Amino acid sequence: MSVQVWTWILVGITFALYFGIAIWARAGSTKDFYVAGGGVSPLANGMATAADWMSAASFISMAGLISFMGYDGSVFLMGWTGGYVLLALLLAPYLRKFGKFTVPDFIGDRYYSNTARTVAVICALIVSFTYVAGQMRGVGIVFSQFLQVDITLGVVIGMAVVLVFAFLGGMKGITYTQVAQYCVLIFAFMVPAFFISMQMTGNIIPQIGMGGTVEDGTYLLEKLDTLHTQLGFNEYTDGSKSTWDVFAITLALMVGTAGLPHVIVRFFTVPKVKDARKSAGLALLFIAILYTTAPAIAVFARTNLIETVSNNPYKEVPEWFKNWENTGLIAWSDKNGDGKIQYVNGSATEGKPKYTGERGVNGERLVSNASGSENELYVDRDIMVLANPEIANLPNWVVALVAAGGLAAALSTAAGLLLVISTSISHDLIKKQIKPDISEKGELWAARISILFAIIIAGLFGIYPPGFVAAVVALAFGLAAASFFPAIILGIFDKRMNRQGAVAGMIVGITLMLIYMVVYKTGLIGVMEPRPKEEWWFGTSPEGFGTIAMVVNVVVSVIVSRMTPEPPKEVQEIVEDIRIPSGAGEASHH
C-alpha cells in the first residue's frame, strides 16, 4: 500500500480513538472540566503530563534543531528535562497542597489581590498564545504533507479536531486523550529510530548506536564530523555558543518549564500531594525515552541526508526528495549549472525559497536564490524527523506512523494550552472578578466559549507564523521564566513576600522580556529590523534572556516587598502550612 493509504488508515484509527475517549470522558462539572475531578492516577497523570509537555517542538523540531546545530542543540535537552526536576522538588507538591485550579488562582489567593490575579492572567495568556502558535504551525506542516493539502487548510483541520475534544471533555477528556496520544507518539518516534539504528550501526538501541561504528569501522560521529568539515560546516560535535549563553538558555528553559501554566495545572488533577510528586517523577521517565533518542535521530538523519543528496545528480535523487520539494520545505537551485546538488555551508536562498512557478532544465522547481553563496540546497529544519523514515528507505507504514505521531504530539499540547487559556478567562476573570455569583453551568459555558475564541486566534497564528516552531516555543519559556516562576517560588518559600512585590516583579519581568524579544528577535513589523547579535546584552541571546529577566524580577520583588507593609497574618499562616509535609501534625489538629 502507498504511504498515502497507510497515513489515512493510521491517522483515522488514532483519531477515532481520541474522539471515542473524548465522548466517554465528557465533563459534567467545572471540577471535571478544570482538573478532571481531581481523581487521575499518578501513572495516567505521568503519561498525560509527558504528552502535554512533548509538543510539536519536541517531536518535530527538536531533532531537526540538533541535527542542524549539532552540539549547540544540547541546550534544549538539558533545559527541557532539567525543568522537571525543579518542578518535582520545588513546586508540584506545594501547589497541590494549596489546592487551586490554576496558576493565576494560586497567585491571586497567595497575594490576596485581584490586581495580582489579573497580571497573572495576562502573563498566562501571553505565554500560552506564544506557545500555541508553534503547535498550530506543526499541525499544519504535518497535515499538509501527508494529506497533500495546503498548510493553511492543514491548520484549519487541526483546529477543528482540537475543538472537539477540548470542548466536550475539558481537562477530563484531555487527560485520557493525552494518555492515548503519548502511546502513539512514543511508538511513532521509537520505531524508525530502532530501524535506522540497526541499519546504520547494527545496534538496535539508538542511544547506543549513536556512539557505535558504521560498516567501515569508523565511529558514526567521527564520520559525520568528516562529512561536515568537507562541506565547510563547523564540526558537528563542536559548539559555537559562549558558555554563558549556553548556561542562560538552559536555565531559562528549565525555569520556564517549571513555570509553564499548562504543565503546573496537571498536578492539581491527582488525589493526593504524594501523587503529585510521583507523577512528576513518572513524567520525567516517560519524557526521557524520547529525549535521549532525539540526538541519535538527529545524527542518523543528518548523515543520511548528506550521503543521499550531496554531490549527486538531481536526476538521480530519491522519490522522497521530490515529494518534500512540493511542500516548499526543501529546495534546490542549480547555481553552477552542472546538474548536481551542491550542499555546502551558507544559505541557498534569501529567507524561505520562493517558488517562481517554472521548472528548470532538470525538472526542479525554480526558486529565488541567495547571491554569493555556493550552497544550492535549502532544507527546512522542521522536516528532519518527518522525512527521516523516507530518507532511510523504511517501509511505508513506518512513514505513516510518524505522521500520526507528529499529529498526536502537536494536538495534545495544543489542547492543554487552550484549556489554560479558557480557564484563565472563565475561572480567574469571570468567576473570581467580574461575576462572582455565576452558576456552575454558566461558568462551564463561559469556559467552552473562551476555548472557541482561543482556537480561532491560535489558528491565525498558525497560518501567519512568527518564525519556525522551536524558536517560537523557546521564547514562550523565556516569558514563563520571567513572569511566573519568581512569583510562585517566592510565594511558597518567602512568607514576607507581599502583593506589591509580586505584582511589581511580574510586570517588570515580562515587560523586559517582551521588549528584548521585539528588539533582538522579531523587530517591529515594518518599522524596525531586529538588532544584530553584536548588540546583545552581555552576549545573551533572546532565548537565554529569560534568565536575566527572571533575576531582575526576583530582585524587584524582594526590594519592593521589604519597603511595603508585610502580608496579613492569615496569608503568612497559609505559607507556613503549605510547607509542612502532608500528614505531619494531623493528630494535633483534630
N, C-alpha and C positions, 0 to 999 in steps of 0.2 A: 504493500500500500504506500501511497505517496505521503510525504511529510504533511501535506495539507489535510488529508483524510485523518491521519493519526491525530493531528492537532485538534480537529473538530471533535474526535471521539474523546480524547483525554480531557480537553477543556470542558466538554459537555458533561462528562461524568463528574468531574470535580465540582463544577458549578451546581449540578443537580444536588450534590451532597451539601454544599453550603446553603442552598435555598431550603432544603429539607430541614437542616438544623435550625435555620432562622425561624421557620414556621413552628417547629416543635418548641422552641425556646421563647415564644412570644412574651413580652414583658407586660405584667398585669398592674404593677405598682411602680411608683417613682423609685423605690429602693431597688426593684428588679432592673429598672431602666438605667439607673446610675451606677450601682455597684453589684449587679447580678444577685441581689438579695443577700449579699454577704455570705453565701454558702458554697463557694467554689473550693475544691480540694487543692492542697499545695501542688500536687503533680499536674493537674489540669491548669492551674494558675501559672505554674512554671512554663509549661508549653505555650500557653496563650501569651505570656509576657514575652517569650522568645519570638513568637510570630509577630507580635505587636511591634517589637523592637527591631527585628530584622526586616528592614523595609526594602523597597526597590533599590535603595542606595547600597545596602549590604549585598543583596542578591545580584543585582545587575551591574552596579557601578564599581563596587569596591575592588573586585579582582581586576577590573579594567583599569582603575586608577593605579593599582600596584603594578600592573603589567606595563604601564607607561612610565610611572615614576620610579620603579624599582625600589631601592632601599627607602627612599623618601615616603613611599606609601605606607611604611610600617607605623607611622603616627596614628593612622586610622585604627589599626588593630589594637595598639596599646591603649589608646584613649577610649575606644568604644567598649572594650572588655573591662578595663580598669574601673570604669564608672559604676559597674555593677557591684564591685567590692565595696565602694563608698556607700552605695545605696543600701546594701545588706547590713553594713555595720552602723552607719550613722543616721539613716533616715527611716527605712521601711518600718522597723518595729515601733518607733516612737510615734510616727504618723498614724499607724494602725491603732495605737492605743488612744490617740486623740479622737479617732473615730469620726472623721468628717468625710463628705463625699468627694471634695475637690481641693486642689491646692489653694485657689482663692478663698475657699471656705475656711481652710486652716489659717491662712494669713489674716482674714477678716476677724476671726474669733480670737486668735492669739494676740492680735494688735488692737483688739476692742475698737475697731474703727471701720466705718463704711468707706472712708477715703482709701484706706489700705486695701480693702477688698476690691474696690473699683480699679485701682492701679494694677492689682494682681490680675484682674480680668483682662485689662488691656494688654498686659505683658503676655498672658496665656494666648490671647488671640493673635498677637504678632508672631510669637514663636510657632504656634500651630499652623498658621497660614503659610509662613516661610517654609515649613517642613512639608506641608501637604502639597505645595506647588511642585516639589521634586517628585512626589509619589505619582501625581496625576500624569506627569510627563512620562514616567516609567511605564505606566499602564498604556499610554498612547503608543509608545515605541513598540511594546510587545504586541498589542493588538494589530498595529499597522503592518508589522512584518508577517505575522502568522495568519492573519485573516485576510491579508492582501487588501487592506483598506487604507485610506488616508489617515495620517496621525491625528488630525482633528476629530475625525469620526471615531477613531480608537479611544480618544479621551472621553467622548460622549457616551460610548458603550460602557466604559469603566464607571462613569458617574452613575449610570442607571443601575448597575449591579450593586455598587456600594449602598445606594439609596435603599434598595430592597432590604438588605439585612441589617442596616443600621436603624432604619425606620421602624421595622417590625419589633426587633428584639432588644434594642438598646444594648446595654452592657452585657445582659444575659445572652442575647443572641450572638453578639460579637465574640464573647469569651469562647463559647463552644465552637463557633465557626473557626476561630483562630487556632484552636487545638487541631482541627482538621487541616487548616492551612499550613500549620507547622509541619505536619507529617508529609504533606505534598511537597512543600518547598525543600525540606531537608533531603528527601528521597531524590528530588529532581536535581539538587546540587551535587549530591554524592555519586549517583550512578555514572554520569560522564567522567567524573574525576577518577573513579576506580578503573573504568575502561582505559582512559588515556594514560594513566599512570602505568598500567600493565603493558600497554602498547609501547610506551617510550622507554620504560626503565625495567620492565619485567617484575615490578613490585606492585602488588595490588593496592597497598595503602599509600594514598597520595602524599601524606605528610612525610613518609619515609622515602618515597620515590623521588620527591623534590631534591633530596640530598644524595640521591643514588647516581649510578653511572649509566650512560647510554651505550648503544651497541658497540661503538669502537673503544669503549673503556674509559673515555674522559668523563669527568663529572658533569652532570646536566648544567649546573650553574656556571661552571667554567666554560662550557660550550656556549652558553648564552652570552657570557661576558665577551667571548671572542667574536661572536656574531655581531654584538653591539658595537664593539670598537672598530670592527671592519667597516661598519656603516657610519661611523663618525659620531655615535651617541656616547654619552658617559657610560662607564662600566655599569652594568645593571645592579651590581651589589654595592655600588658606591653611592653616597648621598650628596646632595648639593645644598641642603638647607643648613643654616647655622645651628649649633647645639641649642642655643637659646630658643630659636624659633620652633625646633622640634619639641622642646620642653613645653613651650607656651601652647602650641597646638594640642599636644597630648593632654595637658592639664585642662584646657578649655573643653575638649571633647569629653574628658572624664567627668568634670564638674557639671557640664551641660547635660550629660546622661542622667546624673543624679538629680538634676533639676527639671527634667522634662515632664510636663504635666500628664501626658498620656501614659507614661510609664509608672509614675508615682500612684496614679489612681488605681492601678492594678492591685496595689497592696491593701486597698480598702475592701477588696472583694472576697477575702478569706475570713473564716470564722474567728480565728484567734491570733494574738500577737506572735505566738510561736510559729504559726503557719506563714506569717508574712516573711519571717526570717528564712524559713525552709524554702518558700517558693522563690526567693531571691537567689538562693544557692542553686536550686534546680535550673532556674532560668539561665544562670551563668554556664552551667554544664551544657545545656541544650544549644546555647549560642556558640560555645567554644567549638562544637563539632564543625559548624560552618566556618568560623573564623580561622581555625587552624588549617582548613583546606584551601581557603581563598588564595594565600600566597602560592600554593602549589599550582592551582589552576592558572594563576597569572603567569607563572613560569612556563607551563606547558603551552598555553595559548600563544604567548609571545614567541616561543621557539618555533612552534608550528607555523605561525603567521609568516615569520621571516623566511623560513625554509621553503614554504609553498610559493611565496609571492616574489621575494626579492630577486631581481635579475632574470626572471623568467619571462618569456614572450607572453604578451597579453592573450594571444590566440590560444595558448595552452592553459590558461588559468582554470581552476576547477569551477564547477557549477555554482557552488555557494557564493563565490565572489560576485558573479553576475546577479544572483538573487538579491544580495545586500546592496549592490550598486543601485538597484531600482528604488531603494528606500532613501537614497542620498546619504547613507551613513558610512559609505566607503566610496572613494572616487579615485580615478587615475587620469592624469593628463600627460600625454607623451611629449615631454619638452624637447628632448633631443632627437625625436623622430626615428628611433631605432626599433620601435615596436615592442621594446622590453620594459618591464616595470622597474624603475629605479627607486629603491626605498632607502633614503639616507636621512641624516639629521637635518632639520629645517622644516618650514611649513610649506605644504604643497599648494595650498590655496589661501587666498585672503579670507580669513574667517571661515564660515561654513561654505562648502562648494556650492556655487550657484549653477544649476543646470541650464545650458543655453538652448536646449530643445533639439540640438542636432546630434548626429552620430559622427564619430571620427572615422578615419581610414580603417582602423582595426575594429570598428563596430562599438567602440567605447562611448560612454555618454560624455559629451564635451562639457567641461566645466571651466569657470573662470579661474585663472592661475594666480599664484603669487609670483611676483617678478624677482629675479635674482637668486632663487633657491633652486638647488638641483633635485630636491625631493619631488617625486612625481606621484606619491601615494598619500591619500588622506584617509585616515581611519578614525572613526569616532570611538572614544573610549568606552562608551556605553554598550558597544556590541560585542566586546570580548567574550563575555560569558555566554551570551545568546548564540553567537556564531561558533563558539568553541567546538561543540559536537560535530558540526558540519565540517569545520576545518580539519578535524581529526578523522573524518570519514566514518563516523559511527552510524549504527542503524537508524532508520527514520523515526522509530518510536522514541528513541532517546532524545532526538532533536525536538520532538513534540512535547516530551516530558518536561524539558527545560522551559518551554513556553508556558506550560501550566504552572510550573514552579515560580516563574517570574511574576505571573499574574497573582498567584497566592500571596507572594511577598508584598507586592505593591498594595493589593486590596486590603490585606489585614491591617497594615499600618494606617492606610487612609481612613479605614473605618474607626480605628482607635482615636485618631486625631479629630475626626469630625465629631465624635462623641464628646471630646473635651470642649470643643468649640460650642456645641449645643448646651452642654451642662453649664458652662460659664455664663451663657446668656440666660437660660431658663431658670437655673437654680440661684446663681450668685447675683445676677442683676434683677430679674423679675421677682423671684420669690423672696429674696433676702432684702431687697431695697425698694423696688418700685411698687410691688403689690403683695405685701406680706400675707394677706388673707386669701390668696388664690387657692382654689381647691386642688386636691391631688390630681384630679382628671385634667383640670386646666393647665397645671404645671407640666403634665405629660404631653399635652398638645403643644404647649409652648416649646418643649424640647424637640418635638418632631418637626415643627415648622422651622425652628432655627437650624436643624440638620439640613433641611431642604435648601435654605439660603446658603449655608456653608458649602454645600456640594456645588452649587452653581458658581460661587466665587472661586472655589478650588479648581473647578473645571476650566474657568477662564485663565487662571494661572498656568494650567497645564497646556493650554492651546497657545498662549503667548508667554513662553517660559523665560525666567530671568537667569539664563546660564545653565550649564549641564547639571545633571541630577545631584551628584555627590557634593559639588561645591555649594549649591544652594542649601543642602542639608547641613553641611559643616557650619554654615553661618547661623542656622537655627540653633545649633548647640551653643555658639558664642552668645546668642541672645538669652538663652536659658541660663547660662553660667553668669551672665552679667546682671540678670534681674532676680530670678527666684532663689538660686542656691543660697546666697548670703542670708536672705530673709528667713529661709526655712531653718538653716543651721543655727543662726543666732537665736531664732525663736525657740529652738529646742534647748540650746546649751547656755544661753545668757539671759538670766531672768531680769536683768536690769534693762534689757532691750525694750524700748517703748515704740509707740506708733510713729512719733515724729521721726525717729531714727530710721525705722524700716521704710517709711514712705520716701524720705529723702534719698536713702540708699538706692532703692529700686528705680526711682526716677532718674537719678544721676547715672546709674549703671547702664540702663537700657538706652538712654539718650546718647551717651558716649559711644556705645557700641553701634547704634544706628548711624551716627554721624561718620564714624570711621569706615563703616561699610560703604556708605554713599561716596565718601571722598576717595577711598583707595580701591574699591572693588567694582561698584556698579556705575558710578558717575551719575549726574542728574541728567536724565534723558534729554538730549537736545541742547542742554545748557553748558554742561562741562563734562570732559572726559575723566575717567579715573586717574588719579595721580600715579606716577611711576613708583616702582618699588624702592628706588634710591631714597625716597622721601618718607618711607615707613618710620614710625616712632620706634626708636631702639631696635630697628630691624625686625619688627614684629609684623607678620603677615595678617591680613584681615581675619583669616581662620583662627589665628592664635591670639587675636586681640581680646577675646572674651576673658582671658586670664587677667589682663591688666584692668579691664573694666570691672571685673569681679573684685579685685583687690581695692580699687577705688571705692566701690560700693561698700565693702566692709569698713574701710576707714571712715567714710562719711557717716555710715550708720552708727558706728561706735561713738564718734565725736559728738554728733547731734544728740544721741540718746543720753550722753553724760551731761550735756548742757541743758537738758529739759527735764521736767519732773518725772520721777520713776513711775512705772506702771502700777495700777491699783493692786491692792493686796491679793484679791481673788485670782487675778491673772498670774501673779508670781507663784501662787499655790498650785495652779494648774501646771505650770512649768516644772515645779518640783515633782509633782505627781507623775508626769509623763515619764520621768527618768527612773522611777522606782520600777524594778523588773516586775512584770505581771505575775501576781500570785504571792509576792513577798508582802508580809504585813497584813494579809487579808484577815487573819484571825482577830487582830486587834480592832479592826474596823466594825466587825459585826457584833 
